[in-house]
């Protein structure tokens, strides 16, 4: 079986299963159970009937990830990040004193009986508004860049090992395998789009992947996007406007050891997609914010456009692959709307022109900071 086709089947826990898990493992009585968007896992928002209300996130991991020892390593990192003051999900122990419980579930869907054992974890609910639900102003995108740089700096302090690898179809290291075996061909049906994906992957493999050993590495979030960045808007009593701040980050389950520039490229991509009318300008504000905390090295600047394009190509392909297996999950297609236009723009615009826009914005920020 081709590895690209082995997309982990999501567990199919029902509300009554979740209610039982909460009661049996955590002595919680849920008043609200709401399913959240997710690629391969089941994620539920939970609120209790207690006063005051208590809020949680319960995650039921897909069958493949449930068997990976790396899951406990990520939980260790989350516990450590909370100790450092990072506002991110805090793992909570069950009645057995463990963070992870292996739960056997059975269900039937479309006439098929599914029986499996899945890892179950409970976390505190991190309050905040998802970045996708607020106006994507220059200021908030700049702050998103700053936040990512600071998160990378903080993660440098993790001293215990993390061996997790990102799933195959999201893994930068596997692009050369996908390209070599043409594993995307049957899902990308338009020839011009297939050519665009092929060109993008070839450029990444030849110019970035071949130099991977030269990049600065560290623990990276690997999914720094508008669904995982939390913000809060505070009123300004002077002029009656409001100011938006980054207050937290969620979904660390693609956390792995990789070049730092990979994470910068991922964040850059999703900030650009939030502003389809002026993608490059949005990207410039993000990079300016990032570089206010950590300056990109020359080799990282040389790689970032191709890495951003490669991530976008991965997202477009894996969205189509996943949707073919789970056609009711419209969430899987969200990148398709503006993603192809963005990939075409990145492919057809000379990199020096892209960097001209980005450097111009960076210089403006630096001039303003020098004046103040």
Secondary structure as GFF3:
##gff-version 3
##sequence-region A 1 372
A	DSSP	three_ten_helix	3	5	.	.	.	ID=ss1
A	DSSP	alpha_helix	15	26	.	.	.	ID=ss2
A	DSSP	beta_strand	30	36	.	.	.	ID=ss3
A	DSSP	beta_strand	42	48	.	.	.	ID=ss4
A	DSSP	beta_strand	55	60	.	.	.	ID=ss5
A	DSSP	alpha_helix	63	66	.	.	.	ID=ss6
A	DSSP	alpha_helix	70	83	.	.	.	ID=ss7
A	DSSP	beta_strand	91	92	.	.	.	ID=ss8
A	DSSP	beta_strand	101	109	.	.	.	ID=ss9
A	DSSP	beta_strand	112	124	.	.	.	ID=ss10
A	DSSP	beta_strand	129	130	.	.	.	ID=ss11
A	DSSP	three_ten_helix	131	133	.	.	.	ID=ss12
A	DSSP	alpha_helix	138	155	.	.	.	ID=ss13
A	DSSP	three_ten_helix	168	170	.	.	.	ID=ss14
A	DSSP	three_ten_helix	172	174	.	.	.	ID=ss15
A	DSSP	alpha_helix	175	180	.	.	.	ID=ss16
A	DSSP	alpha_helix	191	207	.	.	.	ID=ss17
A	DSSP	three_ten_helix	209	214	.	.	.	ID=ss18
A	DSSP	beta_strand	217	220	.	.	.	ID=ss19
A	DSSP	beta_strand	229	235	.	.	.	ID=ss20
A	DSSP	beta_strand	242	249	.	.	.	ID=ss21
A	DSSP	beta_strand	256	259	.	.	.	ID=ss22
A	DSSP	alpha_helix	260	274	.	.	.	ID=ss23
A	DSSP	alpha_helix	279	291	.	.	.	ID=ss24
A	DSSP	alpha_helix	298	325	.	.	.	ID=ss25
A	DSSP	three_ten_helix	330	333	.	.	.	ID=ss26
A	DSSP	alpha_helix	336	348	.	.	.	ID=ss27
A	DSSP	alpha_helix	351	371	.	.	.	ID=ss28
###
